[in-house]
Amino acid sequence: MSNRKRVFILITIMALNASFVGGIAIFSLYRAAISEERERLVEIAQSQARLIEAVARFDAASGRSGGLESARSATLSQIIEAHQNYEQSGRTMEFTLAERKGNLIIFLLRHRHGDLKQPKPIDFASNLAEPMRQALSGRSGTLVGVDYRGERVLAAHEPVSELDLGIVSKIDLSEIRAPFVKAATIAGLLSVLVVIGGAALFLKISTPMIKLVEAHNIQLAVANKKLRQEIVERTRVEEALRKSEMKYRDIYFNIQDVYYETSPDGIILEISPSIEKFSQYQHEDLIGRSLYDLYADPEVTGKVINKILADGKVGDFEINLRDKDNSQRPCSIVMTVIKDEQGVPLKFIGSMRDIFIRKQAEKERKDLEEKIARLQKMEALGLLAGGVAHDLNNVLSGIVGYPDLLLMELAEDSPLKKPILTMQRSGQKAADIVQDLLTLARRGVITPDVLNLNDIVKDYLASPEHERLEAFHSDVQIETNLNRELLNIKGSSTHLRKTVMNLVSNAAEAQVGGGIISLLTRNKYIDRPLKGYDNIQEGDYVVLEVSDTGVGIAAEELNRIFEPFYTKKVMGRSGTGLGMAVVWGTVQDHRGYIDIESKEGKGTTFYLYLPVTRDRIVEKKAVIPVETYKGAGQSILIVDDVRDQRELASHMLTTLGYSANTVSSGEGAIDYLKNNSTALVLLDMIMDPGIDGLDTYRQILKLYPNQKAIIASGFSETKRVKEAQKLGAGQYVKKPYTLENLGLAVWKELAK
């Protein structure tokens, strides 16, 4: 931009600023004039209103007329006569008086703006005469609005309550604005004249001087261009020289790998500072030392020397570099021999790369692959165990359920009572093993309750199972250290109790000849992930430690101890081979983590990390007598694909006083309900072949939208069970059936 343009712009900006300041001043004066005019109008309206009210009161009190109406007419007559002689100031200033008759505004004084002796009435609801409409509505004040002519006015309005009149004093806004608009126009014209005059004057004065400056600038520009070219050329030459000189130095000092040169006998002649990034040595400390002395394994040193002498080079050869403190770090070396014209070795040159991170990554990848393989194996075994458990649950239902029915029919002194109880206990033990399989399959955890792990530990230590373990391992001592301020957790007391039992049993088996088992509980907050057998994430945990002083676990066995049936116990005598698998499955289902510390000959410690809950423990409900949940002949439809399950459920419900009907599939249930109704449907969730319990319930709801139902399954509450409950199904009953769990579920659902 030229100097001439810059000065011209400066003059323009100054003129605009002056105009802006003048405009603000004019606007401020205008606002002040409006305020002053408003006060004057208010004074006129109020004084006239008070005057009229005083005249009206005088006329009424003096008895000059024959009544109130005559007094009002007399007063108005005086006001109108006085108004004819009233000189109103300004061009548009006006004082008006009006009354309301029906929906019309009747003006009583002749308008200033017009020659009409009798002003025309105006509709009260019209957009005209806004100030008078406010006065006749009993409101006083000021406003900017439209008068009876449709003109914008500044008005003061005041009611005359004595005579039900309205009085308005007003002036057109255009009259108030006129002098200020004129002033603003003059100021704008002056600004334009200033800009034009200033620009013309500047052009006349500055033209010769600007031409001289521009000519001088052209000369300077030519000289500067020549100088810049010389500087660029000189800089290019110097930069090329600097780069040439620094190229080797940059590589030498910044290379990530370590560059080195040695004499034929291994004495270090040069080594790059990058050695300091992973070594305790300074690179100056290594000059003059033998490279081979830094190799941790002498046998490796011999292999390197023989190979380079035979082949002339060594590529990607792994060695362990010994540091100042004799610690070792894995490295990969590359080395080449430099010979003279006669083939005599002059020196060795090579590079060394720190591969600690690579080795660590390889180890972590290998550990991860082993963990994934272990999880996949556990998942596969879990699927197998789950399928077996489902079938066994159906088989065990009769063994667990029918003894309840038989015992109800036997006399107290019946000789059959004891063998039936034995049969029932055996069936329950088998059901417990099935539950272990379900835990392994990750399908056995019931709806979690709020628990305290100390109570679980104490309950197990007071149990008959623990008494039998102490009797069998009389030389093992149990020690406990339970935190009195232990936080609560959410989980299954049955599964956690079995987990404690399995860990203690495992510790006892590991202590041949006696020892100590320690049980410790504590609260622990983890603020960063911990690496162990499991990678433990951040959070609040309750920790259970079970330690022993036994034989320990070999490193190669640690990755297999949680596999089903992988045990060193005597199968059938010490356990089923599922104990540690149940521990693993239970911790997984409780969203917890396991860590293990073990040394052969010194013992093992298991750490169980279970997430904390801030909920409180709910009191257990009292046992309900069987008489409470007996039926009164209500009809129950039993839907199950296994005949034994249908017969057992039917027998139990009939014994409890219900009327039971059975079908073998979901399709059969739908066909039955097309022609029949039932108070409740007992619906098995898993049925094969055919539709399952959820799809069956959906079809039933189309026939009977409010049909009551309860869901039964050998597994825990799956997503499909919960979805059926969202649709309206109530209680969930876990197989195998018992008289109590089935009877209570039916009774509670029918009682809704």
Buried (B, 14 or more C-beta within 10 A) or exposed (E): EEEBEEBBEEBBEBBEEBBEEBBEEBEEEBEEBBEEBBEBBBEBBBEBBEBBBEBBEBBBEEEEBEEEEEBBEBBBEBBEEEBEEEEBEEEBBBBBBBBBEEEBBBBBBBBBEEEEEEBEBBEBEBEBBBBBBBBBEEEBBBBEBBBBBEBEBBBBBBBBEBBEBBBBBBBBBEBBBEEBEEBBEEBEEBBEEBBEEBBEEBEEEBEEEBEEEEEEEEEEEEEEEEEEEEEEEEEEEEEEEEEEEEEEEEEBEEEEBBBBBBBBEBBBBBBBBBBBEBBEBEBEBBEEBBBBEBBBEEEBBEBBBEBBEEEBBBEEBEBBBBBEEEEBBBBBBBBBBEEEEEEEBEBBBBBBBBBEEEBEEEEEEEEEEEBEEBEEBBEEBBBBBBEBBBEBBBBBBBBBBBBBBBBEEEEEEEEEBEEBEEBBEBBBEBBEBBBBBBBBBBBBBBEBBBBBBBBBBBBBBEBEBBEEBBEEBEEBBBEEEBBEEBBBBBBBBBBBBBBBBBBBBBBBBBBEEEBBBBBBBBEBEBEEEBEBBBEBBEBBBBBBBBBBBBBBBEEEEEBEBBBBEEBEBEEEEBBBBBBBBBBBBBBBBBBBBBBBBBEEEEBBBBBBBBBBBEEEEEEEEEEEEBEEBEBEEBBBBBBBBBEBBBBBBBBBBBBBEBBBBBBBBBBBBBEBBEEEEBBBBBBBBBBEEEBBBBBBBBBBBEEEEEBBBBBBBBBBBBEBBEEBBEEBBBBBBBBBBBBBBBBBBBBBBBEE
